[in-house]
Amino acid sequence: MDKKIKWQKNNLPKSKIENCEQILSLKEVKKAKEFHKSFPEYEVTPLVKLENFAQKIGIKSFYLKDESYRFGLNAFKVLGGSYSMGKYIAQKLGKDISELKYEDFISKEAKEKLGEITFYTATDGNHGRGVAWTANRLGQKSVVYMPKGSSEFRLQAIKNEGAEASITDMNYDDAVRLAAKNAKNSNGVIIQDTAWEGYEEIPTWIMQGYGTMTLEAIEQLKKDGINKPTHVFVQAGVGSLAGAVQGVVVNSFGLDVKTIVVEANLADCLYKSSVIGDGEAYSVGGDMQTIMAGLACGEANIISWEILKTYSDTFISCPDWVAAEGMRILGNPLKGDQRVISGESGAVTTGLVYEIMTNPQYQDLKNNLELDENSIVLVFSTEGDTDPNKYREIVWKGGYLRD
C-alpha cells in the first residue's frame, strides 16, 4: 500500500450550476442554525486557536473547530441528520421549518397529525447516532445499518439512543442500498447524506444542516479579529460535509479562500475523479478498511460533487498514518496550546497541514497551495474519541506510524 500523500490541483470542467448559491445560500443555512438553536442541548462548539503550533510549522494562524462537543454526541454528524428530519416533518405538517421550534415538533398536535415515522440510515457510527438521537428526541423510531468492520462501541452508542441497529456484512455503499430498500418496503424514510438520481431533496437538507458548523466558525473567527481564513481544509467521505463547507465559504467570501478537500486513500473517489479529470464522479469499491471510518465511502454525493469540482482548489488523498499523526499532535499539544481529543476522521486535516509545512517531500504541494507565514488556516475536527479503544491504540501506543 502506497503510504505517500497524493494531490491533484482542481482542473476539472466547472458546472454551470446555481446549487451553491441556492441550496447553500446564507439564508437557507441560517434556517438550519436557528433550528439547531431551538434544541435545549444546543451550544456553540469551541473554535480552538493553536498559536504555538502555527508558529512551529510556519503559518500565521491555525484554527480548529472542535465538534466533539456537539449535542453531547462527540461528532458533528447530528447537524445534518437532525435538520433533514426536521425539514421532512415540517413538510408533513405543511409548514416552513423557520416557523417551527423544537417544542412544536414534539407537541401533541404534531404527533397526532404525523403518527409514527421510522427513519432508516446506513452509517459508520456518527451519522447513525445522530439520526437515532434525533428520532428519540422527536418521539419517532430509527433503524440503523453499519458496514462490516464497524466498531462495536459505536454500535452500542447507537443502540443506547433507542435505535434498532446492526453491523452488516456489506461495505458502506451497499449498506446504504440496503437501508434505502428497507425504508421503501416499510413506508419508512431514508436519511442518508449521499445523493443519487431520484434521491436529492433530503441530502440537500443534510448539507444545509452541516452549514451550522461553518457559520459558527465564521462568526467565531470574526470575534477573534479574523475577517476570513486564507485556507480551509475539510475532509470528505461522500463529500456532503465538504460540499456544505465549500458552499458556505463561497457564499460568505467568494473565491478568495482556498478550499482543500481531504480523503482517506482507501476511499478517495473525489481525488481519483479529479485525476481522471473529465468532470464525472467515479466510484471506489472494496472494503475500504481505513481507520478513518467516517470517510470510508466510495461513491460521491452527486449534488456535492458539482459544488466541489466547481469551487475547490485541490483534492488530496491521505494514508492512515496522516490521521494518526494528527491525533497525536492534537492530543499532545505544545506548551500553551489547548489539547483537543480528535478521532481518526477528525484529525486527518491537522496531520496533513503539519506534513505539508514540515516535510520537504511535499514542498511542491506547499508552494501550490501558497501556504506560508501569512496563511490563516481553518480545519474541522469532526469527531472526538468515538471509539475510545482505537483512540488509545493510536495516541497512547503509537499505532499507525508512517513507516
Secondary structure, 3 states (H helix, E strand, C coil): CCCCCEEEECCCCCCCCCHHHHHCCHHHHHHHHHHHHCCCCCCCCCEEECHHHHHHHCCCEEEEEEHHHHHHCCECCHHHHHHHHHHHHHHHCCCCHHHCCHHHHCCHHHHHHHCCCEEEEECCCHHHHHHHHHHHHCCCEEEEEECCCCCHHHHHHHHHCCCEEEECCCCHHHHHHHHHHHHHHCCCEECCCCCECCECHHHHHHHHHHHHHHHHHHHHHHHCCCCCCCEEEEECCCCHHHHHHHHHHHHHHCCCCEEEEEEECCCCHHHHHHHHCCCCCCCCCCCCCCCCHHHCCCCCCHHHHHHHHHHCCEEEEECHHHHHHHHHHHHCCCCCCCCCCCCHHHHHHHHHHHHHHHCHHHHHHHHHHCCCCCCEEEEEECECCCCHHHHHHHHCCCCCCCC
